[in-house]
């Protein structure tokens, strides 16, 4: 049995840990971007839309689409995500909770 008095993190959440490290917000942004990119990728597969066709529908370059779909690239604008959503026949909804 682990003694909670010896480890101050027992009982805390992973979010608490990330907050203590000062990276919670960055991790949340990255996770959200990855989820959205995965949803776009899935819709492209379901609708048999190639990357080239998707870029054309978005009126953007194939390189910009690759940035959107790349999990390592965190900085994607809402405008780009909105274009991607519309290109696959969906809408992007953002709300404050």
C-alpha positions as CSV (number, residue, x, y, z in Angstrom):
1,X,0.0,0.0,0.0
2,X,1.3,3.5,-0.9
3,X,1.3,6.1,1.8
4,X,-0.5,9.2,0.5
5,X,1.5,11.4,2.9
6,X,4.7,10.4,1.1
7,X,3.3,11.3,-2.4
8,X,1.4,14.5,-2.7
9,X,0.1,13.5,-6.1
10,X,-2.0,10.6,-4.9
11,X,-5.6,11.4,-5.4
12,X,-4.9,14.3,-7.8
13,X,-6.0,14.2,-11.5
14,X,-3.8,14.1,-14.6
15,X,-5.2,17.6,-15.4
16,X,-3.9,18.8,-12.0
17,X,-0.5,17.4,-12.8
18,X,-0.5,19.1,-16.3
19,X,-1.6,22.3,-14.6
20,X,1.2,22.1,-12.1
21,X,3.7,21.6,-15.0
22,X,2.2,24.7,-16.7
23,X,1.2,22.7,-19.9
24,X,-2.5,21.9,-19.4
25,X,-3.7,24.5,-21.9
26,X,-1.2,23.5,-24.5
27,X,-2.1,19.8,-24.1
28,X,-5.8,20.6,-24.4
29,X,-5.3,22.6,-27.6
30,X,-3.2,19.9,-29.1
31,X,-5.7,17.2,-28.2
32,X,-8.6,19.2,-29.7
33,X,-6.7,19.9,-32.9
34,X,-5.9,16.2,-33.2
35,X,-9.5,15.2,-32.7
36,X,-10.7,17.7,-35.3
37,X,-8.0,16.6,-37.8
38,X,-9.0,13.0,-37.2
39,X,-12.7,13.8,-37.8
40,X,-11.7,15.5,-41.1
41,X,-9.5,12.6,-42.1
42,X,-12.3,10.1,-41.4
43,X,-14.9,12.1,-43.3
44,X,-12.5,12.3,-46.3
45,X,-12.1,8.6,-46.2
46,X,-15.9,7.9,-45.9
47,X,-16.6,10.3,-48.8
48,X,-13.7,9.1,-50.9
49,X,-12.2,12.6,-51.1
50,X,-8.5,12.7,-52.0
51,X,-6.2,15.3,-50.4
52,X,-5.9,17.1,-53.7
53,X,-9.7,17.2,-54.1
54,X,-10.1,18.3,-50.5
55,X,-7.5,21.1,-51.0
56,X,-9.4,22.3,-54.1
57,X,-12.8,22.2,-52.2
58,X,-11.2,24.3,-49.4
59,X,-9.7,26.7,-52.0
60,X,-6.3,26.2,-50.4
61,X,-3.0,24.4,-51.1
62,X,-2.3,20.8,-50.5
63,X,0.5,21.9,-48.2
64,X,-2.0,23.8,-46.0
65,X,-4.3,20.7,-45.9
66,X,-1.3,18.6,-44.8
67,X,-0.6,21.0,-42.0
68,X,-4.2,20.7,-40.9
69,X,-4.0,16.9,-40.9
70,X,-0.6,16.7,-39.2
71,X,-0.9,16.0,-35.5
72,X,2.5,17.6,-34.9
73,X,1.3,21.0,-36.2
74,X,-0.8,22.6,-33.4
75,X,-1.4,26.1,-35.0
76,X,-4.4,25.8,-37.3
77,X,-6.8,28.7,-37.6
78,X,-10.5,28.5,-37.0
79,X,-10.9,29.8,-40.6
80,X,-9.0,26.8,-41.9
81,X,-11.0,24.4,-39.7
82,X,-14.2,26.0,-40.9
83,X,-13.2,25.6,-44.6
84,X,-12.3,21.9,-43.9
85,X,-15.7,21.3,-42.2
86,X,-17.6,22.9,-45.1
87,X,-15.6,20.9,-47.7
88,X,-16.8,17.7,-46.1
89,X,-20.4,18.9,-45.7
90,X,-20.2,19.7,-42.0
91,X,-20.1,22.7,-39.8
92,X,-17.6,23.7,-37.1
93,X,-19.2,24.6,-33.8
94,X,-17.2,26.4,-31.1
95,X,-18.6,27.4,-27.8
96,X,-17.6,28.8,-24.5
97,X,-18.6,26.6,-21.5
